[in-house]
Amino acid sequence: MLLVRIYCDLGLVERFDPRPYTRDWFLHRNEERYLDFLLGRAKEVRDPDLGGVIVFKIGRCFAHAGIISRLEPLSIIHAFANAGRVIEDIVPASAELSSRPKKFASFWG
């Protein structure tokens, strides 16, 4: 919901409510539900940019995302369940995120 609220409140994305969903609605599947939600509103890009989105593969699907807050070192703002709050993480230093496959998306250009 963090990304939905921020990008909708900024007016970059038309308001929508993806609920109801369980905490693991995007896991243990073969279809890319989370990625499809994102790419239905943004475009996949090759390189990260400030304010863009990074999406990580969790299990079989891309299922966790954050907003890119810094490029060097790559840092993101995300709602991280293990932390129990919204945090800013340096991706290369995060054992949870650094080794996971990732994609980037942008709402601009």
Phi and psi restraints in degrees (range 20) as a CNS / XPLOR table:
assign (resid 1 and name C) (resid 2 and name N)
       (resid 2 and name CA) (resid 2 and name C) 1.0 -57.6 20.0 2
assign (resid 2 and name N) (resid 2 and name CA)
       (resid 2 and name C) (resid 3 and name N) 1.0 -50.8 20.0 2
assign (resid 2 and name C) (resid 3 and name N)
       (resid 3 and name CA) (resid 3 and name C) 1.0 -65.0 20.0 2
assign (resid 3 and name N) (resid 3 and name CA)
       (resid 3 and name C) (resid 4 and name N) 1.0 -40.7 20.0 2
assign (resid 3 and name C) (resid 4 and name N)
       (resid 4 and name CA) (resid 4 and name C) 1.0 -58.0 20.0 2
assign (resid 4 and name N) (resid 4 and name CA)
       (resid 4 and name C) (resid 5 and name N) 1.0 -50.4 20.0 2
assign (resid 4 and name C) (resid 5 and name N)
       (resid 5 and name CA) (resid 5 and name C) 1.0 -62.3 20.0 2
assign (resid 5 and name N) (resid 5 and name CA)
       (resid 5 and name C) (resid 6 and name N) 1.0 -47.0 20.0 2
assign (resid 5 and name C) (resid 6 and name N)
       (resid 6 and name CA) (resid 6 and name C) 1.0 -65.9 20.0 2
assign (resid 6 and name N) (resid 6 and name CA)
       (resid 6 and name C) (resid 7 and name N) 1.0 -52.3 20.0 2
assign (resid 6 and name C) (resid 7 and name N)
       (resid 7 and name CA) (resid 7 and name C) 1.0 -70.9 20.0 2
assign (resid 7 and name N) (resid 7 and name CA)
       (resid 7 and name C) (resid 8 and name N) 1.0 -32.7 20.0 2
assign (resid 7 and name C) (resid 8 and name N)
       (resid 8 and name CA) (resid 8 and name C) 1.0 -70.2 20.0 2
assign (resid 8 and name N) (resid 8 and name CA)
       (resid 8 and name C) (resid 9 and name N) 1.0 -44.8 20.0 2
assign (resid 8 and name C) (resid 9 and name N)
       (resid 9 and name CA) (resid 9 and name C) 1.0 -64.0 20.0 2
assign (resid 9 and name N) (resid 9 and name CA)
       (resid 9 and name C) (resid 10 and name N) 1.0 -29.8 20.0 2
assign (resid 9 and name C) (resid 10 and name N)
       (resid 10 and name CA) (resid 10 and name C) 1.0 -78.3 20.0 2
assign (resid 10 and name N) (resid 10 and name CA)
       (resid 10 and name C) (resid 11 and name N) 1.0 -11.1 20.0 2
assign (resid 10 and name C) (resid 11 and name N)
       (resid 11 and name CA) (resid 11 and name C) 1.0 82.6 20.0 2
assign (resid 11 and name N) (resid 11 and name CA)
       (resid 11 and name C) (resid 12 and name N) 1.0 12.0 20.0 2
assign (resid 11 and name C) (resid 12 and name N)
       (resid 12 and name CA) (resid 12 and name C) 1.0 -80.9 20.0 2
assign (resid 12 and name N) (resid 12 and name CA)
       (resid 12 and name C) (resid 13 and name N) 1.0 -21.8 20.0 2
assign (resid 12 and name C) (resid 13 and name N)
       (resid 13 and name CA) (resid 13 and name C) 1.0 -133.3 20.0 2
assign (resid 13 and name N) (resid 13 and name CA)
       (resid 13 and name C) (resid 14 and name N) 1.0 138.8 20.0 2
assign (resid 13 and name C) (resid 14 and name N)
       (resid 14 and name CA) (resid 14 and name C) 1.0 -62.5 20.0 2
assign (resid 14 and name N) (resid 14 and name CA)
       (resid 14 and name C) (resid 15 and name N) 1.0 138.6 20.0 2
assign (resid 14 and name C) (resid 15 and name N)
       (resid 15 and name CA) (resid 15 and name C) 1.0 -58.0 20.0 2
assign (resid 15 and name N) (resid 15 and name CA)
       (resid 15 and name C) (resid 16 and name N) 1.0 138.0 20.0 2
assign (resid 15 and name C) (resid 16 and name N)
       (resid 16 and name CA) (resid 16 and name C) 1.0 -156.6 20.0 2
assign (resid 16 and name N) (resid 16 and name CA)
       (resid 16 and name C) (resid 17 and name N) 1.0 161.2 20.0 2
assign (resid 16 and name C) (resid 17 and name N)
       (resid 17 and name CA) (resid 17 and name C) 1.0 -126.5 20.0 2
assign (resid 17 and name N) (resid 17 and name CA)
       (resid 17 and name C) (resid 18 and name N) 1.0 111.6 20.0 2
assign (resid 17 and name C) (resid 18 and name N)
       (resid 18 and name CA) (resid 18 and name C) 1.0 -77.5 20.0 2
assign (resid 18 and name N) (resid 18 and name CA)
       (resid 18 and name C) (resid 19 and name N) 1.0 -3.1 20.0 2
assign (resid 18 and name C) (resid 19 and name N)
       (resid 19 and name CA) (resid 19 and name C) 1.0 -76.9 20.0 2
assign (resid 19 and name N) (resid 19 and name CA)
       (resid 19 and name C) (resid 20 and name N) 1.0 163.2 20.0 2
assign (resid 19 and name C) (resid 20 and name N)
       (resid 20 and name CA) (resid 20 and name C) 1.0 -83.7 20.0 2
assign (resid 20 and name N) (resid 20 and name CA)
       (resid 20 and name C) (resid 21 and name N) 1.0 147.7 20.0 2
assign (resid 20 and name C) (resid 21 and name N)
       (resid 21 and name CA) (resid 21 and name C) 1.0 -153.2 20.0 2
assign (resid 21 and name N) (resid 21 and name CA)
       (resid 21 and name C) (resid 22 and name N) 1.0 148.9 20.0 2
assign (resid 21 and name C) (resid 22 and name N)
       (resid 22 and name CA) (resid 22 and name C) 1.0 -82.8 20.0 2
assign (resid 22 and name N) (resid 22 and name CA)
       (resid 22 and name C) (resid 23 and name N) 1.0 166.6 20.0 2
assign (resid 22 and name C) (resid 23 and name N)
       (resid 23 and name CA) (resid 23 and name C) 1.0 -60.2 20.0 2
assign (resid 23 and name N) (resid 23 and name CA)
       (resid 23 and name C) (resid 24 and name N) 1.0 -27.0 20.0 2
assign (resid 23 and name C) (resid 24 and name N)
       (resid 24 and name CA) (resid 24 and name C) 1.0 -113.5 20.0 2
assign (resid 24 and name N) (resid 24 and name CA)
       (resid 24 and name C) (resid 25 and name N) 1.0 26.7 20.0 2
assign (resid 24 and name C) (resid 25 and name N)
       (resid 25 and name CA) (resid 25 and name C) 1.0 -60.2 20.0 2
assign (resid 25 and name N) (resid 25 and name CA)
       (resid 25 and name C) (resid 26 and name N) 1.0 -23.3 20.0 2
assign (resid 25 and name C) (resid 26 and name N)
       (resid 26 and name CA) (resid 26 and name C) 1.0 -97.9 20.0 2
assign (resid 26 and name N) (resid 26 and name CA)
       (resid 26 and name C) (resid 27 and name N) 1.0 -3.3 20.0 2
assign (resid 26 and name C) (resid 27 and name N)
       (resid 27 and name CA) (resid 27 and name C) 1.0 -96.5 20.0 2
assign (resid 27 and name N) (resid 27 and name CA)
       (resid 27 and name C) (resid 28 and name N) 1.0 163.3 20.0 2
assign (resid 27 and name C) (resid 28 and name N)
       (resid 28 and name CA) (resid 28 and name C) 1.0 59.8 20.0 2
assign (resid 28 and name N) (resid 28 and name CA)
       (resid 28 and name C) (resid 29 and name N) 1.0 38.6 20.0 2
assign (resid 28 and name C) (resid 29 and name N)
       (resid 29 and name CA) (resid 29 and name C) 1.0 -136.0 20.0 2
assign (resid 29 and name N) (resid 29 and name CA)
       (resid 29 and name C) (resid 30 and name N) 1.0 170.5 20.0 2
assign (resid 29 and name C) (resid 30 and name N)
       (resid 30 and name CA) (resid 30 and name C) 1.0 -105.0 20.0 2
assign (resid 30 and name N) (resid 30 and name CA)
       (resid 30 and name C) (resid 31 and name N) 1.0 -17.9 20.0 2
assign (resid 30 and name C) (resid 31 and name N)
       (resid 31 and name CA) (resid 31 and name C) 1.0 -88.0 20.0 2
assign (resid 31 and name N) (resid 31 and name CA)
       (resid 31 and name C) (resid 32 and name N) 1.0 143.4 20.0 2
assign (resid 31 and name C) (resid 32 and name N)
       (resid 32 and name CA) (resid 32 and name C) 1.0 -88.1 20.0 2
assign (resid 32 and name N) (resid 32 and name CA)
       (resid 32 and name C) (resid 33 and name N) 1.0 69.7 20.0 2
assign (resid 32 and name C) (resid 33 and name N)
       (resid 33 and name CA) (resid 33 and name C) 1.0 -63.1 20.0 2
assign (resid 33 and name N) (resid 33 and name CA)
       (resid 33 and name C) (resid 34 and name N) 1.0 -48.8 20.0 2
assign (resid 33 and name C) (resid 34 and name N)
       (resid 34 and name CA) (resid 34 and name C) 1.0 -63.5 20.0 2
assign (resid 34 and name N) (resid 34 and name CA)
       (resid 34 and name C) (resid 35 and name N) 1.0 -48.4 20.0 2
assign (resid 34 and name C) (resid 35 and name N)
       (resid 35 and name CA) (resid 35 and name C) 1.0 -61.7 20.0 2
assign (resid 35 and name N) (resid 35 and name CA)
       (resid 35 and name C) (resid 36 and name N) 1.0 -39.4 20.0 2
assign (resid 35 and name C) (resid 36 and name N)
       (resid 36 and name CA) (resid 36 and name C) 1.0 -63.3 20.0 2
assign (resid 36 and name N) (resid 36 and name CA)
       (resid 36 and name C) (resid 37 and name N) 1.0 -40.9 20.0 2
assign (resid 36 and name C) (resid 37 and name N)
       (resid 37 and name CA) (resid 37 and name C) 1.0 -58.2 20.0 2
assign (resid 37 and name N) (resid 37 and name CA)
       (resid 37 and name C) (resid 38 and name N) 1.0 -47.4 20.0 2
assign (resid 37 and name C) (resid 38 and name N)
       (resid 38 and name CA) (resid 38 and name C) 1.0 -65.5 20.0 2
assign (resid 38 and name N) (resid 38 and name CA)
       (resid 38 and name C) (resid 39 and name N) 1.0 -51.7 20.0 2
assign (resid 38 and name C) (resid 39 and name N)
       (resid 39 and name CA) (resid 39 and name C) 1.0 -74.3 20.0 2
assign (resid 39 and name N) (resid 39 and name CA)
       (resid 39 and name C) (resid 40 and name N) 1.0 -9.4 20.0 2
assign (resid 39 and name C) (resid 40 and name N)
       (resid 40 and name CA) (resid 40 and name C) 1.0 -76.6 20.0 2
assign (resid 40 and name N) (resid 40 and name CA)
       (resid 40 and name C) (resid 41 and name N) 1.0 -11.1 20.0 2
assign (resid 40 and name C) (resid 41 and name N)
       (resid 41 and name CA) (resid 41 and name C) 1.0 -125.4 20.0 2
assign (resid 41 and name N) (resid 41 and name CA)
       (resid 41 and name C) (resid 42 and name N) 1.0 -16.6 20.0 2
assign (resid 41 and name C) (resid 42 and name N)
       (resid 42 and name CA) (resid 42 and name C) 1.0 -135.7 20.0 2
assign (resid 42 and name N) (resid 42 and name CA)
       (resid 42 and name C) (resid 43 and name N) 1.0 172.5 20.0 2
assign (resid 42 and name C) (resid 43 and name N)
       (resid 43 and name CA) (resid 43 and name C) 1.0 -114.7 20.0 2
assign (resid 43 and name N) (resid 43 and name CA)
       (resid 43 and name C) (resid 44 and name N) 1.0 144.5 20.0 2
assign (resid 43 and name C) (resid 44 and name N)
       (resid 44 and name CA) (resid 44 and name C) 1.0 -70.3 20.0 2
assign (resid 44 and name N) (resid 44 and name CA)
       (resid 44 and name C) (resid 45 and name N) 1.0 136.7 20.0 2
assign (resid 44 and name C) (resid 45 and name N)
       (resid 45 and name CA) (resid 45 and name C) 1.0 -126.6 20.0 2
assign (resid 45 and name N) (resid 45 and name CA)
       (resid 45 and name C) (resid 46 and name N) 1.0 160.2 20.0 2
assign (resid 45 and name C) (resid 46 and name N)
       (resid 46 and name CA) (resid 46 and name C) 1.0 -78.1 20.0 2
assign (resid 46 and name N) (resid 46 and name CA)
       (resid 46 and name C) (resid 47 and name N) 1.0 -38.8 20.0 2
assign (resid 46 and name C) (resid 47 and name N)
       (resid 47 and name CA) (resid 47 and name C) 1.0 -119.1 20.0 2
assign (resid 47 and name N) (resid 47 and name CA)
       (resid 47 and name C) (resid 48 and name N) 1.0 146.9 20.0 2
assign (resid 47 and name C) (resid 48 and name N)
       (resid 48 and name CA) (resid 48 and name C) 1.0 -71.2 20.0 2
assign (resid 48 and name N) (resid 48 and name CA)
       (resid 48 and name C) (resid 49 and name N) 1.0 154.0 20.0 2
assign (resid 48 and name C) (resid 49 and name N)
       (resid 49 and name CA) (resid 49 and name C) 1.0 -142.9 20.0 2
assign (resid 49 and name N) (resid 49 and name CA)
       (resid 49 and name C) (resid 50 and name N) 1.0 153.7 20.0 2
assign (resid 49 and name C) (resid 50 and name N)
       (resid 50 and name CA) (resid 50 and name C) 1.0 -56.7 20.0 2
assign (resid 50 and name N) (resid 50 and name CA)
       (resid 50 and name C) (resid 51 and name N) 1.0 134.7 20.0 2
assign (resid 50 and name C) (resid 51 and name N)
       (resid 51 and name CA) (resid 51 and name C) 1.0 81.5 20.0 2
assign (resid 51 and name N) (resid 51 and name CA)
       (resid 51 and name C) (resid 52 and name N) 1.0 -6.2 20.0 2
assign (resid 51 and name C) (resid 52 and name N)
       (resid 52 and name CA) (resid 52 and name C) 1.0 -81.1 20.0 2
assign (resid 52 and name N) (resid 52 and name CA)
       (resid 52 and name C) (resid 53 and name N) 1.0 -173.1 20.0 2
assign (resid 52 and name C) (resid 53 and name N)
       (resid 53 and name CA) (resid 53 and name C) 1.0 -120.4 20.0 2
assign (resid 53 and name N) (resid 53 and name CA)
       (resid 53 and name C) (resid 54 and name N) 1.0 141.0 20.0 2
assign (resid 53 and name C) (resid 54 and name N)
       (resid 54 and name CA) (resid 54 and name C) 1.0 -114.8 20.0 2
assign (resid 54 and name N) (resid 54 and name CA)
       (resid 54 and name C) (resid 55 and name N) 1.0 135.1 20.0 2
assign (resid 54 and name C) (resid 55 and name N)
       (resid 55 and name CA) (resid 55 and name C) 1.0 -121.7 20.0 2
assign (resid 55 and name N) (resid 55 and name CA)
       (resid 55 and name C) (resid 56 and name N) 1.0 132.8 20.0 2
assign (resid 55 and name C) (resid 56 and name N)
       (resid 56 and name CA) (resid 56 and name C) 1.0 -109.0 20.0 2
assign (resid 56 and name N) (resid 56 and name CA)
       (resid 56 and name C) (resid 57 and name N) 1.0 145.4 20.0 2
assign (resid 56 and name C) (resid 57 and name N)
       (resid 57 and name CA) (resid 57 and name C) 1.0 -80.3 20.0 2
assign (resid 57 and name N) (resid 57 and name CA)
       (resid 57 and name C) (resid 58 and name N) 1.0 125.3 20.0 2
assign (resid 57 and name C) (resid 58 and name N)
       (resid 58 and name CA) (resid 58 and name C) 1.0 -123.9 20.0 2
assign (resid 58 and name N) (resid 58 and name CA)
       (resid 58 and name C) (resid 59 and name N) 1.0 115.6 20.0 2
assign (resid 58 and name C) (resid 59 and name N)
       (resid 59 and name CA) (resid 59 and name C) 1.0 72.2 20.0 2
assign (resid 59 and name N) (resid 59 and name CA)
       (resid 59 and name C) (resid 60 and name N) 1.0 -131.7 20.0 2
assign (resid 59 and name C) (resid 60 and name N)
       (resid 60 and name CA) (resid 60 and name C) 1.0 -86.8 20.0 2
assign (resid 60 and name N) (resid 60 and name CA)
       (resid 60 and name C) (resid 61 and name N) 1.0 -14.3 20.0 2
assign (resid 60 and name C) (resid 61 and name N)
       (resid 61 and name CA) (resid 61 and name C) 1.0 -127.4 20.0 2
assign (resid 61 and name N) (resid 61 and name CA)
       (resid 61 and name C) (resid 62 and name N) 1.0 162.4 20.0 2
assign (resid 61 and name C) (resid 62 and name N)
       (resid 62 and name CA) (resid 62 and name C) 1.0 -76.0 20.0 2
assign (resid 62 and name N) (resid 62 and name CA)
       (resid 62 and name C) (resid 63 and name N) 1.0 116.8 20.0 2
assign (resid 62 and name C) (resid 63 and name N)
       (resid 63 and name CA) (resid 63 and name C) 1.0 -143.3 20.0 2
assign (resid 63 and name N) (resid 63 and name CA)
       (resid 63 and name C) (resid 64 and name N) 1.0 5.2 20.0 2
assign (resid 63 and name C) (resid 64 and name N)
       (resid 64 and name CA) (resid 64 and name C) 1.0 -141.4 20.0 2
assign (resid 64 and name N) (resid 64 and name CA)
       (resid 64 and name C) (resid 65 and name N) 1.0 135.8 20.0 2
assign (resid 64 and name C) (resid 65 and name N)
       (resid 65 and name CA) (resid 65 and name C) 1.0 -136.3 20.0 2
assign (resid 65 and name N) (resid 65 and name CA)
       (resid 65 and name C) (resid 66 and name N) 1.0 161.4 20.0 2
assign (resid 65 and name C) (resid 66 and name N)
       (resid 66 and name CA) (resid 66 and name C) 1.0 -147.2 20.0 2
assign (resid 66 and name N) (resid 66 and name CA)
       (resid 66 and name C) (resid 67 and name N) 1.0 165.4 20.0 2
assign (resid 66 and name C) (resid 67 and name N)
       (resid 67 and name CA) (resid 67 and name C) 1.0 -95.4 20.0 2
assign (resid 67 and name N) (resid 67 and name CA)
       (resid 67 and name C) (resid 68 and name N) 1.0 130.4 20.0 2
assign (resid 67 and name C) (resid 68 and name N)
       (resid 68 and name CA) (resid 68 and name C) 1.0 -73.5 20.0 2
assign (resid 68 and name N) (resid 68 and name CA)
       (resid 68 and name C) (resid 69 and name N) 1.0 119.0 20.0 2
assign (resid 68 and name C) (resid 69 and name N)
       (resid 69 and name CA) (resid 69 and name C) 1.0 -106.9 20.0 2
assign (resid 69 and name N) (resid 69 and name CA)
       (resid 69 and name C) (resid 70 and name N) 1.0 -17.0 20.0 2
assign (resid 69 and name C) (resid 70 and name N)
       (resid 70 and name CA) (resid 70 and name C) 1.0 -156.5 20.0 2
assign (resid 70 and name N) (resid 70 and name CA)
       (resid 70 and name C) (resid 71 and name N) 1.0 145.9 20.0 2
assign (resid 70 and name C) (resid 71 and name N)
       (resid 71 and name CA) (resid 71 and name C) 1.0 -95.6 20.0 2
assign (resid 71 and name N) (resid 71 and name CA)
       (resid 71 and name C) (resid 72 and name N) 1.0 -34.4 20.0 2
assign (resid 71 and name C) (resid 72 and name N)
       (resid 72 and name CA) (resid 72 and name C) 1.0 -131.0 20.0 2
assign (resid 72 and name N) (resid 72 and name CA)
       (resid 72 and name C) (resid 73 and name N) 1.0 107.8 20.0 2
assign (resid 72 and name C) (resid 73 and name N)
       (resid 73 and name CA) (resid 73 and name C) 1.0 -73.0 20.0 2
assign (resid 73 and name N) (resid 73 and name CA)
       (resid 73 and name C) (resid 74 and name N) 1.0 154.9 20.0 2
assign (resid 73 and name C) (resid 74 and name N)
       (resid 74 and name CA) (resid 74 and name C) 1.0 -58.7 20.0 2
assign (resid 74 and name N) (resid 74 and name CA)
       (resid 74 and name C) (resid 75 and name N) 1.0 119.1 20.0 2
assign (resid 74 and name C) (resid 75 and name N)
       (resid 75 and name CA) (resid 75 and name C) 1.0 -129.1 20.0 2
assign (resid 75 and name N) (resid 75 and name CA)
       (resid 75 and name C) (resid 76 and name N) 1.0 148.0 20.0 2
assign (resid 75 and name C) (resid 76 and name N)
       (resid 76 and name CA) (resid 76 and name C) 1.0 -135.0 20.0 2
assign (resid 76 and name N) (resid 76 and name CA)
       (resid 76 and name C) (resid 77 and name N) 1.0 156.4 20.0 2
assign (resid 76 and name C) (resid 77 and name N)
       (resid 77 and name CA) (resid 77 and name C) 1.0 -107.6 20.0 2
assign (resid 77 and name N) (resid 77 and name CA)
       (resid 77 and name C) (resid 78 and name N) 1.0 125.3 20.0 2
assign (resid 77 and name C) (resid 78 and name N)
       (resid 78 and name CA) (resid 78 and name C) 1.0 -153.2 20.0 2
assign (resid 78 and name N) (resid 78 and name CA)
       (resid 78 and name C) (resid 79 and name N) 1.0 156.8 20.0 2
assign (resid 78 and name C) (resid 79 and name N)
       (resid 79 and name CA) (resid 79 and name C) 1.0 -88.5 20.0 2
assign (resid 79 and name N) (resid 79 and name CA)
       (resid 79 and name C) (resid 80 and name N) 1.0 106.1 20.0 2
assign (resid 79 and name C) (resid 80 and name N)
       (resid 80 and name CA) (resid 80 and name C) 1.0 -108.3 20.0 2
assign (resid 80 and name N) (resid 80 and name CA)
       (resid 80 and name C) (resid 81 and name N) 1.0 114.5 20.0 2
assign (resid 80 and name C) (resid 81 and name N)
       (resid 81 and name CA) (resid 81 and name C) 1.0 -56.7 20.0 2
assign (resid 81 and name N) (resid 81 and name CA)
       (resid 81 and name C) (resid 82 and name N) 1.0 -40.5 20.0 2
assign (resid 81 and name C) (resid 82 and name N)
       (resid 82 and name CA) (resid 82 and name C) 1.0 -63.8 20.0 2
assign (resid 82 and name N) (resid 82 and name CA)
       (resid 82 and name C) (resid 83 and name N) 1.0 -27.5 20.0 2
assign (resid 82 and name C) (resid 83 and name N)
       (resid 83 and name CA) (resid 83 and name C) 1.0 -88.0 20.0 2
assign (resid 83 and name N) (resid 83 and name CA)
       (resid 83 and name C) (resid 84 and name N) 1.0 -21.4 20.0 2
assign (resid 83 and name C) (resid 84 and name N)
       (resid 84 and name CA) (resid 84 and name C) 1.0 74.8 20.0 2
assign (resid 84 and name N) (resid 84 and name CA)
       (resid 84 and name C) (resid 85 and name N) 1.0 18.2 20.0 2
assign (resid 84 and name C) (resid 85 and name N)
       (resid 85 and name CA) (resid 85 and name C) 1.0 -166.2 20.0 2
assign (resid 85 and name N) (resid 85 and name CA)
       (resid 85 and name C) (resid 86 and name N) 1.0 177.1 20.0 2
assign (resid 85 and name C) (resid 86 and name N)
       (resid 86 and name CA) (resid 86 and name C) 1.0 -82.3 20.0 2
assign (resid 86 and name N) (resid 86 and name CA)
       (resid 86 and name C) (resid 87 and name N) 1.0 131.2 20.0 2
assign (resid 86 and name C) (resid 87 and name N)
       (resid 87 and name CA) (resid 87 and name C) 1.0 -136.8 20.0 2
assign (resid 87 and name N) (resid 87 and name CA)
       (resid 87 and name C) (resid 88 and name N) 1.0 164.8 20.0 2
assign (resid 87 and name C) (resid 88 and name N)
       (resid 88 and name CA) (resid 88 and name C) 1.0 -106.4 20.0 2
assign (resid 88 and name N) (resid 88 and name CA)
       (resid 88 and name C) (resid 89 and name N) 1.0 128.6 20.0 2
assign (resid 88 and name C) (resid 89 and name N)
       (resid 89 and name CA) (resid 89 and name C) 1.0 -121.9 20.0 2
assign (resid 89 and name N) (resid 89 and name CA)
       (resid 89 and name C) (resid 90 and name N) 1.0 142.8 20.0 2
assign (resid 89 and name C) (resid 90 and name N)
       (resid 90 and name CA) (resid 90 and name C) 1.0 -89.2 20.0 2
assign (resid 90 and name N) (resid 90 and name CA)
       (resid 90 and name C) (resid 91 and name N) 1.0 113.0 20.0 2
assign (resid 90 and name C) (resid 91 and name N)
       (resid 91 and name CA) (resid 91 and name C) 1.0 -58.4 20.0 2
assign (resid 91 and name N) (resid 91 and name CA)
       (resid 91 and name C) (resid 92 and name N) 1.0 -48.3 20.0 2
assign (resid 91 and name C) (resid 92 and name N)
       (resid 92 and name CA) (resid 92 and name C) 1.0 -61.3 20.0 2
assign (resid 92 and name N) (resid 92 and name CA)
       (resid 92 and name C) (resid 93 and name N) 1.0 -23.4 20.0 2
assign (resid 92 and name C) (resid 93 and name N)
       (resid 93 and name CA) (resid 93 and name C) 1.0 -91.8 20.0 2
assign (resid 93 and name N) (resid 93 and name CA)
       (resid 93 and name C) (resid 94 and name N) 1.0 -9.5 20.0 2
assign (resid 93 and name C) (resid 94 and name N)
       (resid 94 and name CA) (resid 94 and name C) 1.0 -88.6 20.0 2
assign (resid 94 and name N) (resid 94 and name CA)
       (resid 94 and name C) (resid 95 and name N) 1.0 113.3 20.0 2
assign (resid 94 and name C) (resid 95 and name N)
       (resid 95 and name CA) (resid 95 and name C) 1.0 -61.9 20.0 2
assign (resid 95 and name N) (resid 95 and name CA)
       (resid 95 and name C) (resid 96 and name N) 1.0 -31.7 20.0 2
assign (resid 95 and name C) (resid 96 and name N)
       (resid 96 and name CA) (resid 96 and name C) 1.0 -68.9 20.0 2
assign (resid 96 and name N) (resid 96 and name CA)
       (resid 96 and name C) (resid 97 and name N) 1.0 -31.7 20.0 2
assign (resid 96 and name C) (resid 97 and name N)
       (resid 97 and name CA) (resid 97 and name C) 1.0 -112.8 20.0 2
assign (resid 97 and name N) (resid 97 and name CA)
       (resid 97 and name C) (resid 98 and name N) 1.0 -31.3 20.0 2
assign (resid 97 and name C) (resid 98 and name N)
       (resid 98 and name CA) (resid 98 and name C) 1.0 -60.6 20.0 2
assign (resid 98 and name N) (resid 98 and name CA)
       (resid 98 and name C) (resid 99 and name N) 1.0 -35.1 20.0 2
assign (resid 98 and name C) (resid 99 and name N)
       (resid 99 and name CA) (resid 99 and name C) 1.0 -90.2 20.0 2
assign (resid 99 and name N) (resid 99 and name CA)
       (resid 99 and name C) (resid 100 and name N) 1.0 -5.0 20.0 2
assign (resid 99 and name C) (resid 100 and name N)
       (resid 100 and name CA) (resid 100 and name C) 1.0 -79.5 20.0 2
assign (resid 100 and name N) (resid 100 and name CA)
       (resid 100 and name C) (resid 101 and name N) 1.0 145.3 20.0 2
assign (resid 100 and name C) (resid 101 and name N)
       (resid 101 and name CA) (resid 101 and name C) 1.0 -59.0 20.0 2
assign (resid 101 and name N) (resid 101 and name CA)
       (resid 101 and name C) (resid 102 and name N) 1.0 144.9 20.0 2
assign (resid 101 and name C) (resid 102 and name N)
       (resid 102 and name CA) (resid 102 and name C) 1.0 -140.3 20.0 2
assign (resid 102 and name N) (resid 102 and name CA)
       (resid 102 and name C) (resid 103 and name N) 1.0 155.2 20.0 2
assign (resid 102 and name C) (resid 103 and name N)
       (resid 103 and name CA) (resid 103 and name C) 1.0 -132.3 20.0 2
assign (resid 103 and name N) (resid 103 and name CA)
       (resid 103 and name C) (resid 104 and name N) 1.0 159.2 20.0 2
assign (resid 103 and name C) (resid 104 and name N)
       (resid 104 and name CA) (resid 104 and name C) 1.0 -121.7 20.0 2
assign (resid 104 and name N) (resid 104 and name CA)
       (resid 104 and name C) (resid 105 and name N) 1.0 147.1 20.0 2
assign (resid 104 and name C) (resid 105 and name N)
       (resid 105 and name CA) (resid 105 and name C) 1.0 -138.3 20.0 2
assign (resid 105 and name N) (resid 105 and name CA)
       (resid 105 and name C) (resid 106 and name N) 1.0 155.7 20.0 2
assign (resid 105 and name C) (resid 106 and name N)
       (resid 106 and name CA) (resid 106 and name C) 1.0 -138.9 20.0 2
assign (resid 106 and name N) (resid 106 and name CA)
       (resid 106 and name C) (resid 107 and name N) 1.0 148.2 20.0 2
assign (resid 106 and name C) (resid 107 and name N)
       (resid 107 and name CA) (resid 107 and name C) 1.0 -98.0 20.0 2
assign (resid 107 and name N) (resid 107 and name CA)
       (resid 107 and name C) (resid 108 and name N) 1.0 -0.9 20.0 2
assign (resid 107 and name C) (resid 108 and name N)
       (resid 108 and name CA) (resid 108 and name C) 1.0 -113.7 20.0 2
assign (resid 108 and name N) (resid 108 and name CA)
       (resid 108 and name C) (resid 109 and name N) 1.0 150.6 20.0 2
